[in-house]
Amino acid sequence: REILEYMLGYYSQLRPHHYNGGLAPNETERRYWLGYKDVAKIS
């Protein structure tokens, strides 16, 4: 169980992904929401 949690945590949250421009999923999501808030202010 601990190994599974480690793998899911690392690969799903921390490991850079090629399709994300080399960013970790958490960083990609953070940047998305920053951009979303900026668009929401304009609308």
Gaussian input, Z-matrix of N, CA and C with variables (Angstrom, degrees):
# hf/3-21g

backbone

0 1
 N
 C     1     B1
 C     2     B2     1     A1
 N     3     B3     2     A2     1     D1
 C     4     B4     3     A3     2     D2
 C     5     B5     4     A4     3     D3
 N     6     B6     5     A5     4     D4
 C     7     B7     6     A6     5     D5
 C     8     B8     7     A7     6     D6
 N     9     B9     8     A8     7     D7
 C    10    B10     9     A9     8     D8
 C    11    B11    10    A10     9     D9
 N    12    B12    11    A11    10    D10
 C    13    B13    12    A12    11    D11
 C    14    B14    13    A13    12    D12
 N    15    B15    14    A14    13    D13
 C    16    B16    15    A15    14    D14
 C    17    B17    16    A16    15    D15
 N    18    B18    17    A17    16    D16
 C    19    B19    18    A18    17    D17
 C    20    B20    19    A19    18    D18
 N    21    B21    20    A20    19    D19
 C    22    B22    21    A21    20    D20
 C    23    B23    22    A22    21    D21
 N    24    B24    23    A23    22    D22
 C    25    B25    24    A24    23    D23
 C    26    B26    25    A25    24    D24
 N    27    B27    26    A26    25    D25
 C    28    B28    27    A27    26    D26
 C    29    B29    28    A28    27    D27
 N    30    B30    29    A29    28    D28
 C    31    B31    30    A30    29    D29
 C    32    B32    31    A31    30    D30
 N    33    B33    32    A32    31    D31
 C    34    B34    33    A33    32    D32
 C    35    B35    34    A34    33    D33
 N    36    B36    35    A35    34    D34
 C    37    B37    36    A36    35    D35
 C    38    B38    37    A37    36    D36
 N    39    B39    38    A38    37    D37
 C    40    B40    39    A39    38    D38
 C    41    B41    40    A40    39    D39
 N    42    B42    41    A41    40    D40
 C    43    B43    42    A42    41    D41
 C    44    B44    43    A43    42    D42
 N    45    B45    44    A44    43    D43
 C    46    B46    45    A45    44    D44
 C    47    B47    46    A46    45    D45
 N    48    B48    47    A47    46    D46
 C    49    B49    48    A48    47    D47
 C    50    B50    49    A49    48    D48
 N    51    B51    50    A50    49    D49
 C    52    B52    51    A51    50    D50
 C    53    B53    52    A52    51    D51
 N    54    B54    53    A53    52    D52
 C    55    B55    54    A54    53    D53
 C    56    B56    55    A55    54    D54
 N    57    B57    56    A56    55    D55
 C    58    B58    57    A57    56    D56
 C    59    B59    58    A58    57    D57
 N    60    B60    59    A59    58    D58
 C    61    B61    60    A60    59    D59
 C    62    B62    61    A61    60    D60
 N    63    B63    62    A62    61    D61
 C    64    B64    63    A63    62    D62
 C    65    B65    64    A64    63    D63
 N    66    B66    65    A65    64    D64
 C    67    B67    66    A66    65    D65
 C    68    B68    67    A67    66    D66
 N    69    B69    68    A68    67    D67
 C    70    B70    69    A69    68    D68
 C    71    B71    70    A70    69    D69
 N    72    B72    71    A71    70    D70
 C    73    B73    72    A72    71    D71
 C    74    B74    73    A73    72    D72
 N    75    B75    74    A74    73    D73
 C    76    B76    75    A75    74    D74
 C    77    B77    76    A76    75    D75
 N    78    B78    77    A77    76    D76
 C    79    B79    78    A78    77    D77
 C    80    B80    79    A79    78    D78
 N    81    B81    80    A80    79    D79
 C    82    B82    81    A81    80    D80
 C    83    B83    82    A82    81    D81
 N    84    B84    83    A83    82    D82
 C    85    B85    84    A84    83    D83
 C    86    B86    85    A85    84    D84
 N    87    B87    86    A86    85    D85
 C    88    B88    87    A87    86    D86
 C    89    B89    88    A88    87    D87
 N    90    B90    89    A89    88    D88
 C    91    B91    90    A90    89    D89
 C    92    B92    91    A91    90    D90
 N    93    B93    92    A92    91    D91
 C    94    B94    93    A93    92    D92
 C    95    B95    94    A94    93    D93
 N    96    B96    95    A95    94    D94
 C    97    B97    96    A96    95    D95
 C    98    B98    97    A97    96    D96
 N    99    B99    98    A98    97    D97
 C   100   B100    99    A99    98    D98
 C   101   B101   100   A100    99    D99
 N   102   B102   101   A101   100   D100
 C   103   B103   102   A102   101   D101
 C   104   B104   103   A103   102   D102
 N   105   B105   104   A104   103   D103
 C   106   B106   105   A105   104   D104
 C   107   B107   106   A106   105   D105
 N   108   B108   107   A107   106   D106
 C   109   B109   108   A108   107   D107
 C   110   B110   109   A109   108   D108
 N   111   B111   110   A110   109   D109
 C   112   B112   111   A111   110   D110
 C   113   B113   112   A112   111   D111
 N   114   B114   113   A113   112   D112
 C   115   B115   114   A114   113   D113
 C   116   B116   115   A115   114   D114
 N   117   B117   116   A116   115   D115
 C   118   B118   117   A117   116   D116
 C   119   B119   118   A118   117   D117
 N   120   B120   119   A119   118   D118
 C   121   B121   120   A120   119   D119
 C   122   B122   121   A121   120   D120
 N   123   B123   122   A122   121   D121
 C   124   B124   123   A123   122   D122
 C   125   B125   124   A124   123   D123
 N   126   B126   125   A125   124   D124
 C   127   B127   126   A126   125   D125
 C   128   B128   127   A127   126   D126

   B1=1.4531
   B2=1.5294
   B3=1.3175
   B4=1.4602
   B5=1.5237
   B6=1.3239
   B7=1.4652
   B8=1.5274
   B9=1.3137
   B10=1.4588
   B11=1.5280
   B12=1.3229
   B13=1.4622
   B14=1.5221
   B15=1.3232
   B16=1.4618
   B17=1.5255
   B18=1.3252
   B19=1.4668
   B20=1.5236
   B21=1.3093
   B22=1.4614
   B23=1.5232
   B24=1.3068
   B25=1.4593
   B26=1.5119
   B27=1.3151
   B28=1.4661
   B29=1.5195
   B30=1.3082
   B31=1.4628
   B32=1.5226
   B33=1.3025
   B34=1.4579
   B35=1.5254
   B36=1.3250
   B37=1.4565
   B38=1.5166
   B39=1.3146
   B40=1.4554
   B41=1.5189
   B42=1.3147
   B43=1.4615
   B44=1.5222
   B45=1.3258
   B46=1.4692
   B47=1.5298
   B48=1.3038
   B49=1.4565
   B50=1.5175
   B51=1.3179
   B52=1.4647
   B53=1.5303
   B54=1.3209
   B55=1.4699
   B56=1.5245
   B57=1.3008
   B58=1.4685
   B59=1.5141
   B60=1.2985
   B61=1.4587
   B62=1.5176
   B63=1.3270
   B64=1.4557
   B65=1.5169
   B66=1.3248
   B67=1.4618
   B68=1.5221
   B69=1.3156
   B70=1.4573
   B71=1.5288
   B72=1.3276
   B73=1.4619
   B74=1.5304
   B75=1.3194
   B76=1.4638
   B77=1.5208
   B78=1.3237
   B79=1.4628
   B80=1.5245
   B81=1.3171
   B82=1.4628
   B83=1.5215
   B84=1.3243
   B85=1.4603
   B86=1.5250
   B87=1.3228
   B88=1.4665
   B89=1.5276
   B90=1.3202
   B91=1.4664
   B92=1.5271
   B93=1.3209
   B94=1.4638
   B95=1.5240
   B96=1.3260
   B97=1.4591
   B98=1.5229
   B99=1.3203
   B100=1.4638
   B101=1.5229
   B102=1.3165
   B103=1.4573
   B104=1.5172
   B105=1.3111
   B106=1.4598
   B107=1.5170
   B108=1.3183
   B109=1.4661
   B110=1.5199
   B111=1.3315
   B112=1.4605
   B113=1.5262
   B114=1.3194
   B115=1.4638
   B116=1.5214
   B117=1.3218
   B118=1.4562
   B119=1.5284
   B120=1.3230
   B121=1.4608
   B122=1.5231
   B123=1.3263
   B124=1.4623
   B125=1.5236
   B126=1.3228
   B127=1.4768
   B128=1.5015
   A1=110.51
   A2=117.95
   A3=120.82
   A4=111.32
   A5=116.02
   A6=119.74
   A7=109.70
   A8=116.95
   A9=121.11
   A10=110.75
   A11=117.47
   A12=121.11
   A13=111.18
   A14=116.62
   A15=120.38
   A16=110.65
   A17=115.74
   A18=119.53
   A19=111.53
   A20=117.01
   A21=119.66
   A22=110.94
   A23=116.80
   A24=120.39
   A25=112.28
   A26=116.46
   A27=120.12
   A28=111.46
   A29=116.67
   A30=119.68
   A31=112.68
   A32=117.85
   A33=119.93
   A34=112.90
   A35=117.53
   A36=119.09
   A37=114.08
   A38=118.16
   A39=120.58
   A40=114.57
   A41=117.51
   A42=120.69
   A43=110.67
   A44=117.54
   A45=119.79
   A46=110.95
   A47=116.03
   A48=121.89
   A49=109.57
   A50=116.18
   A51=122.03
   A52=111.44
   A53=117.59
   A54=120.23
   A55=112.53
   A56=118.09
   A57=122.45
   A58=111.38
   A59=117.17
   A60=119.97
   A61=112.22
   A62=116.84
   A63=121.34
   A64=113.72
   A65=117.21
   A66=121.13
   A67=110.53
   A68=114.81
   A69=119.75
   A70=108.75
   A71=117.93
   A72=120.34
   A73=113.50
   A74=118.20
   A75=119.80
   A76=111.49
   A77=117.25
   A78=121.18
   A79=110.75
   A80=117.59
   A81=121.36
   A82=110.32
   A83=116.56
   A84=120.48
   A85=110.84
   A86=117.21
   A87=120.56
   A88=110.34
   A89=116.68
   A90=120.88
   A91=111.44
   A92=116.65
   A93=120.31
   A94=110.03
   A95=116.47
   A96=119.27
   A97=111.81
   A98=118.51
   A99=120.06
   A100=110.01
   A101=116.84
   A102=121.26
   A103=112.11
   A104=117.02
   A105=122.03
   A106=110.43
   A107=116.95
   A108=120.98
   A109=110.82
   A110=117.15
   A111=120.46
   A112=110.84
   A113=117.64
   A114=121.30
   A115=109.96
   A116=117.75
   A117=121.58
   A118=110.93
   A119=117.96
   A120=121.24
   A121=111.17
   A122=116.86
   A123=121.72
   A124=110.78
   A125=116.81
   A126=121.31
   A127=112.20
   D1=-43.69
   D2=-179.26
   D3=-64.85
   D4=-36.75
   D5=178.16
   D6=-65.26
   D7=-43.07
   D8=178.76
   D9=-61.64
   D10=-44.07
   D11=178.36
   D12=-62.02
   D13=-41.04
   D14=177.82
   D15=-62.38
   D16=-48.07
   D17=-177.48
   D18=-63.51
   D19=-44.73
   D20=179.16
   D21=-65.35
   D22=-40.36
   D23=178.59
   D24=-64.87
   D25=-42.76
   D26=-178.23
   D27=-72.91
   D28=-52.09
   D29=-174.23
   D30=-74.77
   D31=-28.76
   D32=-177.67
   D33=-90.93
   D34=-21.66
   D35=-173.03
   D36=-121.20
   D37=-40.26
   D38=-169.38
   D39=-105.52
   D40=-33.33
   D41=-173.78
   D42=-70.89
   D43=129.10
   D44=176.62
   D45=-62.45
   D46=141.43
   D47=-179.88
   D48=-117.03
   D49=137.76
   D50=-177.89
   D51=-59.88
   D52=-43.00
   D53=-177.05
   D54=-71.26
   D55=-12.25
   D56=176.08
   D57=-96.95
   D58=16.65
   D59=-178.21
   D60=72.02
   D61=26.61
   D62=179.36
   D63=83.20
   D64=10.67
   D65=179.45
   D66=-99.02
   D67=153.29
   D68=174.01
   D69=-71.49
   D70=151.97
   D71=179.79
   D72=-55.30
   D73=-38.86
   D74=179.10
   D75=-62.29
   D76=-41.38
   D77=179.24
   D78=-68.17
   D79=-39.21
   D80=177.61
   D81=-61.80
   D82=-44.43
   D83=179.62
   D84=-65.77
   D85=-40.71
   D86=178.76
   D87=-60.00
   D88=-45.21
   D89=179.58
   D90=-66.05
   D91=-36.22
   D92=177.80
   D93=-60.42
   D94=-48.56
   D95=-176.65
   D96=-69.15
   D97=-31.21
   D98=174.23
   D99=-63.05
   D100=-44.35
   D101=177.82
   D102=-66.91
   D103=-37.53
   D104=179.57
   D105=-62.70
   D106=-42.55
   D107=179.37
   D108=-64.26
   D109=-37.91
   D110=178.31
   D111=-65.15
   D112=-41.31
   D113=178.65
   D114=-67.07
   D115=-39.25
   D116=-179.94
   D117=-63.23
   D118=-34.47
   D119=178.62
   D120=-67.57
   D121=-34.77
   D122=-178.26
   D123=-74.02
   D124=-37.20
   D125=-175.64
   D126=-71.00

